[in-house]
Amino acid sequence: MPHDFSKLNAFPVFMRVEGAVVVIVGDGEEALAKARLLGQSSAALRIVAPDASQDLLDWISANHAAHISHAYARAHLAGATLVFAASGDEELDRRVVEDARTLGISVNAVDRPELCDFFTPALVNRAPVAIAIGTEGAGPVLAQMIRARIDRMLSPSLGTLASLAVGFRDAAERLLPKGLPRRRFWREFFEGAPARAVAGGDVSRAHAAASAMLGNPERNFGHVALVGAGPGAEDLLTLRAQRLLMEADVILHDALVPEAVVAMGRRDAERIAVGKRKGCHSKSQSEINALLVELGREGKRVVRLKSGDPLVFGRAGEEMAALREAGISYEVVPGVTAAFAAAADFELPLTLRGVTSSMVFTTGHDLKGGSLPDWAKLAISGATVAVYMGRSVAAEVAGRLIAAGLSPDTAVAVVENASLQGCRRFHGTLADLPALEERRDLAGPVMTIIGDAVAGADFSRSQALAAIPSRQRVPEEAAP
């Protein structure tokens, strides 16, 4: 009769092990791996290991497990709730299995599924919350891959938050009617102000926020997250940013944030493009500020998705000031700024021992005034300079720095579409930089890095800036 793959061969359960004896029979790596897994529980571990490896002995000592240093005997299983045969010796493992079954104890033989009464899952531990992943015949590698993905999705503070929730359960059931009010409370508890406070390590503030929610269940607790989307590659988004996107009711995103990054948000979240490109602003900054305040007052969870890092040429200061004045709670989630992504694309050290120990982040437009900004002195003294949004003023940047005393031979690296699959790299000297202004083929965000440390980059995949430029110009834009 063919196997029905829609049916589970093993049914997942959670077994109570608090204070129960769990026996592990084995001396080496397999026994140590099981000890580490079971050590996450409150079981009393008994390890039968006559020739225990030093690593296993160290673990036993550090975790106060009971160690039996004699050769295995059936009597060692007495009083156990679970048994693990992890000797690596098939004959001994079979003997342990037979003894355990004779005593009516469930047993697992490591890497011998045909001998197992139960299987150990891959475990995501956020005690008191636990997620167990089993893949039956698909093997442990798949289970571990799934575990890693789920582990990334869950906040490290979930266990603390769940413990706090236990203390509010009775009060919530007593004060809030069943149905929507209670569901709304718990949703806000696990995704709103209490969760954010716990994530920040402030359990007392989380307790106060939850108490306020119980005292005023009709209040809308809106929140805005100013989130760095990074330079463009979706896998450079931080785990915190991804979690907030999955919880958002509304996502406000810049024009330079790729659709692949925006799409990482909740499917039913409202998406609003508020991007500003050179010469084309879909919304003014004051309109964006007002919209953030309005959505926060409506009780919405808002992600303001900014290209690069919100605090680097992202005008986050104005948005934070508006939210503070309106009394809307907010947070800032850093992103990978374009300078770091461009340096990574070039394998370029932004600081280099004995060469430079300081950095300057600037825009090319800072050099268009009547006098040199203060940071120009740093550049002349050896700092690495990262220039954002500087393609259209490249000649002026080069001319002003050279006139101020920076050597025309100073190394320069330029990256278009940093971090993305189609990024392009160019290299040269400060004297070559004006050629950048005339390249008609540079339509993506451009990042320029200037300084002696640039000489340490890998130029094997880059083109020379001194190549003959095209004359047609295109609008330039850069991710912060």
C-alpha positions in Angstrom: 0.0 0.0 0.0 1.6 3.3 -1.0 2.6 5.8 1.7 0.3 8.8 2.1 2.7 11.7 2.3 -0.1 14.0 3.5 -0.1 12.1 6.8 2.4 12.4 9.6 4.3 9.3 10.6 5.3 11.0 13.9 3.0 13.2 15.9 4.7 16.1 17.6 4.1 16.6 21.3 5.8 18.4 24.2 6.8 16.1 27.0 7.0 17.5 30.6 10.5 17.0 31.9 10.8 19.4 34.8 12.7 17.5 37.4 12.5 14.2 35.5 15.6 12.1 34.8 16.8 11.9 31.3 19.6 9.5 30.5 22.2 9.9 27.8 24.5 7.0 27.0 27.6 7.9 25.2 31.2 9.4 25.4 31.7 11.7 22.5 30.3 14.3 20.2 26.9 12.7 19.7 26.4 12.5 23.4 27.6 16.1 23.9 25.2 17.4 21.2 22.3 15.7 22.9 23.4 17.0 26.3 23.5 20.6 25.0 20.0 20.2 23.5 18.6 18.7 26.7 20.5 21.2 28.8 18.0 23.8 27.5 15.3 22.1 29.6 14.8 21.7 33.3 15.3 17.9 33.2 17.8 16.2 35.5 20.5 14.8 33.2 22.3 11.6 33.9 25.2 10.9 31.5 26.7 7.4 31.3 30.2 7.9 29.8 33.0 5.7 31.0 35.5 7.3 28.6 34.1 10.8 28.3 35.8 13.2 26.1 37.3 16.3 27.7 34.6 18.5 26.1 31.9 16.3 27.5 33.5 16.3 30.9 33.7 20.1 30.9 30.0 20.4 29.9 29.0 18.0 32.6 30.9 20.0 35.2 29.6 23.4 34.0 26.0 22.2 33.9 25.9 20.1 37.1 24.8 16.9 35.3 25.1 13.6 37.0 28.1 11.6 35.5 28.3 7.8 35.7 31.9 6.9 34.7 31.3 3.1 34.6 30.5 0.9 31.7 26.8 1.0 30.7 24.4 -1.3 32.6 20.6 -1.5 32.5 20.4 -0.3 36.1 21.6 3.1 34.9 18.2 3.7 33.3 16.3 3.3 36.5 13.7 6.0 37.1 14.3 7.7 33.7 11.5 9.4 31.7 13.5 9.5 28.4 16.7 7.7 27.2 19.1 8.7 24.4 21.5 6.1 23.0 24.3 8.2 21.7 27.4 5.9 21.9 28.0 5.7 18.1 28.4 1.9 18.6 25.5 0.1 17.0 25.7 -2.9 19.2 25.6 -0.8 22.4 22.9 1.5 21.1 20.7 -1.6 20.3 21.3 -2.9 23.8 20.3 0.5 25.4 17.1 0.5 23.2 16.1 -3.0 24.2 16.8 -2.3 27.9 14.7 1.0 27.8 11.8 -0.7 26.1 11.9 -3.5 28.6 11.6 -0.9 31.4 8.8 0.9 29.5 10.9 4.0 28.8 10.7 5.9 25.5 14.1 5.8 23.8 15.9 7.6 20.9 19.0 6.1 19.2 21.0 8.9 17.5 21.2 8.5 13.7 19.3 5.2 13.9 15.7 6.1 13.1 14.7 2.5 12.8 15.4 2.1 16.5 13.7 5.2 17.7 10.4 5.5 19.7 10.6 9.3 19.2 12.6 11.8 17.3 14.3 15.0 18.6 13.3 18.1 16.7 15.3 21.1 15.7 14.5 23.6 18.5 14.0 27.3 18.5 14.2 28.3 22.2 12.6 31.4 23.5 11.7 30.0 26.9 9.0 29.8 28.0 8.1 29.7 24.2 9.6 26.8 22.2 9.2 25.9 18.6 10.1 22.4 17.5 10.7 21.5 13.9 10.6 17.9 12.6 10.9 16.8 9.0 10.4 13.0 9.4 12.4 11.3 6.6 13.7 14.6 5.0 16.7 14.6 7.4 18.2 16.9 10.1 19.8 19.3 7.6 16.5 20.5 6.4 15.1 20.8 9.9 18.2 22.9 10.9 17.7 25.2 7.9 14.1 25.8 8.8 15.1 26.3 12.4 17.6 29.0 11.4 15.0 30.8 9.3 12.4 30.8 12.2 15.1 31.8 14.7 15.8 34.9 12.6 12.1 35.8 12.5 11.6 35.8 16.3 12.9 38.5 18.5 15.5 37.3 21.0 13.3 39.0 23.7 10.2 36.9 23.0 10.8 34.7 26.0 10.9 37.6 28.4 7.8 39.1 26.8 6.0 35.8 27.1 6.9 35.6 30.8 5.6 39.1 31.3 2.4 38.1 29.6 1.7 35.4 32.1 1.4 38.1 34.8 -1.2 40.0 32.8 -3.3 37.0 31.7 -5.7 37.0 34.7 -6.1 40.8 34.7 -6.8 40.8 31.0 -9.5 38.1 31.4 -11.0 40.0 34.3 -11.0 43.5 32.9 -11.5 43.0 29.1 -14.6 41.3 27.5 -14.0 38.3 25.3 -13.6 38.9 21.6 -12.1 42.0 19.9 -11.1 44.0 23.0 -9.1 41.1 24.4 -7.6 40.2 21.0 -6.7 43.9 20.5 -4.9 44.0 23.9 -2.8 40.9 23.2 -1.9 42.0 19.7 -0.7 45.3 21.0 1.0 43.6 23.9 3.1 41.3 21.7 3.6 43.8 18.8 3.3 47.2 20.4 4.7 49.3 23.3 5.3 46.4 25.8 7.2 44.4 23.1 9.3 47.4 22.1 10.2 48.1 25.7 11.2 44.5 26.4 13.3 44.5 23.2 15.1 47.5 24.6 15.8 45.8 27.9 13.3 47.8 29.9 10.9 45.4 31.5 9.6 47.9 34.0 8.6 50.2 31.1 7.0 47.3 29.4 4.9 46.5 32.5 3.8 50.2 32.7 2.8 50.2 29.1 0.8 47.0 29.5 -0.9 48.4 32.6 -1.8 51.6 30.7 -3.3 49.5 27.9 -5.5 47.7 30.4 -6.6 50.9 32.0 -7.5 52.5 28.7 -8.4 49.7 26.2 -10.0 52.0 23.7 -6.9 54.1 23.2 -5.1 53.8 19.9 -1.4 53.2 20.4 0.1 54.3 17.2 3.9 53.9 16.6 6.3 55.0 13.8 9.6 53.2 13.0 12.1 55.0 11.0 13.8 52.1 9.3 17.0 52.0 7.3 16.3 50.0 4.1 20.0 49.7 3.3 21.6 50.4 0.0 19.3 48.2 -2.1 20.0 44.5 -1.6 17.1 43.0 0.4 19.3 40.6 2.2 21.2 43.5 3.8 18.0 44.5 5.7 18.4 44.0 9.5 16.3 41.3 11.2 14.6 44.0 13.3 13.7 45.9 10.2 12.2 42.8 8.6 10.2 42.1 11.7 8.8 45.6 11.8 7.9 45.4 8.1 5.9 42.2 8.8 4.0 44.0 11.6 3.3 47.3 9.8 -0.1 48.6 8.9 1.4 51.3 6.6 4.7 51.5 4.9 6.0 54.9 3.7 8.9 54.3 1.4 11.5 56.4 -0.5 11.8 56.3 -4.3 15.2 54.7 -4.1 14.0 51.8 -2.0 13.7 48.8 -4.4 10.3 47.0 -4.7 12.0 43.8 -3.4 12.7 45.5 -0.1 9.2 47.0 0.2 7.7 43.6 -0.7 9.2 42.2 2.5 6.5 43.9 4.4 3.1 42.5 5.3 1.1 41.7 2.2 -1.9 43.7 3.3 0.0 46.7 4.6 -0.9 50.0 2.9 2.1 51.2 0.8 2.7 54.9 0.2 5.5 56.2 -2.0 6.8 59.4 -0.6 10.2 59.5 -2.4 12.2 62.5 -3.3 14.4 62.4 -6.4 16.5 65.2 -7.7 14.1 67.7 -9.3 11.1 65.5 -8.6 9.5 65.4 -5.1 6.3 63.4 -4.8 5.8 64.8 -1.3 7.5 67.6 0.5 9.2 66.9 3.8 6.6 68.9 5.7 3.9 66.7 4.1 5.7 63.6 5.0 6.0 64.8 8.6 2.3 65.6 8.8 1.4 62.2 7.3 3.5 60.3 9.9 1.8 62.2 12.7 -1.7 61.6 11.2 -1.1 57.9 10.8 0.3 57.6 14.3 -2.7 59.4 15.8 -5.0 56.9 14.0 -3.3 54.1 16.0 -1.4 52.7 13.0 1.9 50.9 13.1 4.0 52.7 10.6 7.3 51.9 9.0 9.0 54.9 7.4 11.4 53.0 5.1 14.4 55.1 4.2 17.1 54.3 1.7 20.4 53.6 3.4 20.5 54.7 7.1 17.8 57.0 8.4 20.3 59.2 10.3 22.7 59.7 7.3 21.3 62.4 5.0 17.9 60.9 5.5 16.2 63.9 7.2 15.2 61.7 10.1 15.9 64.6 12.5 12.9 66.6 11.1 10.6 63.6 11.3 11.7 62.7 14.8 11.1 66.3 15.9 7.5 66.3 14.4 6.7 63.0 16.1 8.1 64.1 19.4 6.1 67.4 19.3 2.9 65.4 18.5 3.5 62.9 21.3 3.7 59.9 18.9 6.0 57.1 19.9 8.8 56.2 17.5 12.0 54.3 17.1 15.0 54.3 14.8 16.3 51.1 13.1 19.7 51.6 11.6 20.5 50.5 8.0 23.6 49.8 6.0 24.6 53.2 4.6 25.8 53.4 1.0 29.3 54.2 1.9 29.7 50.9 3.7 28.1 49.0 0.9 30.3 50.7 -1.7 33.4 49.9 0.3 32.3 46.3 0.6 31.8 46.1 -3.2 35.3 47.3 -3.7 36.8 45.3 -0.8 38.0 48.7 0.3 39.2 49.5 3.9 37.7 52.8 4.9 40.2 53.0 7.7 43.7 51.5 7.4 46.4 51.2 10.1 49.2 53.7 9.5 47.3 55.4 6.7 44.0 56.8 8.0 41.9 56.5 11.2 39.1 58.9 10.4 36.1 59.2 8.0 34.0 62.0 6.6 30.4 61.5 5.3 29.4 64.4 3.1 27.4 65.4 0.0 29.0 66.9 -3.0 26.8 70.0 -2.6 28.7 70.8 0.7 31.5 72.0 -1.5 29.5 74.5 -3.6 29.6 77.3 -1.0 32.0 80.2 -0.9 34.3 78.6 1.6 35.5 75.0 2.3 33.6 73.2 5.1 35.6 72.2 8.1 35.8 68.6 7.1 38.0 69.5 4.1 40.9 70.0 6.6 40.4 66.3 7.6 40.5 65.2 4.0 43.8 67.0 3.5 45.2 65.4 6.6 44.4 61.9 5.4 40.8 61.1 6.3 38.7 58.9 4.0 35.9 61.0 2.4 32.6 59.4 1.3 30.7 61.6 -1.0 26.9 61.1 -1.4 25.0 62.5 -4.3 28.1 63.9 -5.9 28.1 62.8 -9.6 26.7 66.1 -11.0 29.3 68.2 -9.0 32.2 65.8 -9.4 34.4 68.4 -11.2 33.7 71.0 -8.5 34.4 68.6 -5.7 37.8 67.6 -7.3 38.8 71.2 -8.1 38.0 72.6 -4.7 39.8 69.8 -2.8 42.9 70.0 -5.1 42.9 73.8 -4.7 42.8 73.3 -0.9 45.9 71.2 -1.0 44.7 67.6 -1.5 47.0 65.8 -3.9 45.6 65.2 -7.4 47.0 61.7 -7.2 44.8 60.8 -4.2 43.0 57.5 -4.9 39.3 57.5 -5.8 36.7 54.7 -6.0 33.2 55.1 -7.5 30.3 52.7 -7.2 27.0 52.8 -9.0 24.1 50.8 -7.5 26.2 49.6 -4.4 25.3 46.2 -3.1 23.1 45.3 -6.1 23.8 42.6 -8.6 24.2 45.1 -11.4 26.6 47.4 -9.5 29.5 48.9 -11.4 32.9 50.0 -10.1 35.3 52.7 -11.3 38.7 53.7 -10.0 41.2 56.5 -10.6 42.6 59.6 -8.9 41.2 62.9 -7.7 42.4 64.4 -11.0 40.2 61.9 -12.9 37.0 62.6 -10.9 35.6 65.3 -13.3 35.1 62.5 -15.9 32.4 61.1 -13.7 30.2 64.2 -14.3 30.1 63.5 -18.1 29.2 59.8 -18.0 25.8 59.4 -19.6 25.6 55.7 -18.7 25.4 56.2 -14.9 21.7 56.2 -14.2 21.8 54.6 -10.7 22.8 55.9 -7.3 26.5 56.8 -7.2 28.8 56.8 -4.3 32.3 58.3 -4.4 35.1 57.4 -1.9 38.3 59.5 -1.8 41.4 59.0 0.2 44.7 57.2 0.6 43.0 54.1 2.0 41.3 53.6 -1.3 44.6 52.4 -2.7 44.0 49.2 -0.7 40.9 48.3 -2.7 40.5 45.4 -5.2 40.4 47.1 -8.6 40.3 43.8 -10.6 36.6 44.2 -11.4 36.5 48.0 -11.9 36.9 50.3 -14.9 39.2 53.3 -15.1 37.6 56.7 -14.6 39.9 58.2 -17.2 38.1 56.3 -20.0 36.6 58.6 -22.6 33.3 59.9 -21.2 30.0 60.3 -23.0 28.5 63.8 -23.2 24.8 63.2 -22.4 24.0 63.7 -18.7 21.3 61.9 -16.7 19.7 62.7 -13.4 21.7 61.5 -10.5 20.5 60.3 -7.1 22.1 58.4 -4.2 21.0 56.3 -1.4 22.1 57.5 2.0 
